């Protein structure tokens, strides 16, 4: 699953809010890596990769959050995957739930 939305925070503050929701707001959530790419001027992109165990999916899922301000406002793109078992990799909605953790954390700042 993937989701794209805009927030009224800086990319750094959006990344902090996501960290807080996933890492501090969960027993199994952890940030795997974090990378900032600076462009000319004041624009930049932050890429964060998270992992969290979902019991209903029976394994750990990953979530990649890409946060940038390239077009003058902060865009958040979340992609979740890795859940499910078997041929069809059905994850019982765990990928959606992982993205909703980010959506809920940033909801007050959605532009």
C-alpha positions as CSV (number, residue, x, y, z in Angstrom):
1,X,0.0,0.0,0.0
2,X,1.1,3.6,-0.6
3,X,-0.2,7.0,0.5
4,X,0.8,10.6,-0.3
5,X,-0.3,13.7,1.6
6,X,0.9,17.1,2.5
7,X,1.5,18.6,6.0
8,X,2.1,22.0,7.5
9,X,5.3,20.9,9.3
10,X,8.9,21.1,8.1
11,X,10.2,17.7,6.9
12,X,12.4,17.4,10.0
13,X,9.4,17.9,12.3
14,X,7.3,15.6,10.3
15,X,10.0,12.9,10.6
16,X,10.1,13.5,14.4
17,X,6.4,13.0,14.6
18,X,6.6,9.8,12.6
19,X,9.4,8.5,14.8
20,X,7.4,9.3,17.9
21,X,4.4,7.5,16.7
22,X,6.2,4.3,15.4
23,X,9.1,4.0,17.8
24,X,7.8,5.5,21.1
25,X,4.2,4.5,20.4
26,X,4.8,0.8,19.9
27,X,6.6,-2.0,21.6
28,X,7.9,-3.6,18.3
29,X,8.4,-0.5,16.1
30,X,11.9,0.6,15.3
31,X,13.6,2.9,12.9
32,X,16.0,0.9,10.7
33,X,17.6,3.9,8.9
34,X,17.3,7.6,8.2
35,X,18.9,9.6,5.4
36,X,18.7,13.2,4.5
37,X,19.4,14.4,1.0
38,X,20.0,18.2,0.6
39,X,19.3,20.0,-2.7
40,X,20.3,23.5,-3.7
41,X,18.6,26.2,-1.6
42,X,16.5,25.2,1.4
43,X,15.0,22.1,-0.1
44,X,15.7,18.6,1.1
45,X,14.3,15.1,1.4
46,X,14.3,12.7,4.4
47,X,14.0,9.0,3.8
48,X,13.1,6.9,6.9
49,X,12.7,3.1,7.0
50,X,10.8,1.5,9.8
51,X,10.0,-2.0,10.8
52,X,7.2,-3.3,13.1
53,X,5.8,-6.7,14.0
54,X,2.1,-7.3,13.3
55,X,0.6,-10.4,14.9
56,X,-2.3,-10.5,12.4
57,X,0.2,-10.6,9.5
58,X,2.4,-13.1,11.3
59,X,5.6,-11.2,10.6
60,X,7.3,-7.9,10.5
61,X,6.3,-5.2,8.0
62,X,8.4,-2.4,6.7
63,X,7.4,1.2,6.1
64,X,9.3,3.7,4.1
65,X,8.5,7.4,4.6
66,X,9.9,9.9,2.1
67,X,9.4,13.5,3.3
68,X,10.4,16.4,1.1
69,X,9.8,20.1,0.5
70,X,10.8,20.2,-3.2
71,X,7.6,22.0,-4.3
72,X,7.4,24.5,-1.5
73,X,5.3,22.5,0.9
74,X,6.0,19.3,2.9
75,X,5.0,16.1,1.1
76,X,4.9,12.8,2.9
77,X,4.9,9.5,0.9
78,X,4.5,6.3,2.8
79,X,4.9,2.8,1.4
80,X,4.3,-0.3,3.5
81,X,5.0,-3.9,2.6
82,X,6.4,-7.2,3.6
83,X,3.3,-8.6,5.3
84,X,1.4,-11.7,4.7
85,X,2.1,-15.3,4.0
86,X,1.7,-17.7,1.2
87,X,1.2,-17.2,-2.5
88,X,-1.1,-14.2,-2.3
89,X,0.7,-12.5,0.6
90,X,-2.5,-11.4,2.2
91,X,-1.6,-9.4,5.3
92,X,-5.1,-8.9,6.9
93,X,-4.9,-5.1,6.6
94,X,-1.6,-4.8,8.5
95,X,0.1,-2.7,5.7
96,X,-2.9,-0.3,5.8
97,X,-2.6,-0.1,9.6
98,X,1.1,0.7,9.5
99,X,0.5,3.6,7.1
100,X,-2.4,4.7,9.3
101,X,0.0,5.1,12.3
102,X,1.8,7.8,10.2
103,X,-1.5,9.3,9.0
104,X,-2.9,9.6,12.5
105,X,0.3,11.1,13.9
106,X,0.3,13.8,11.2
107,X,-3.4,14.3,11.0
108,X,-3.4,17.6,13.0
109,X,-0.9,19.0,10.4
110,X,-2.5,17.8,7.2
111,X,-2.6,20.6,4.8
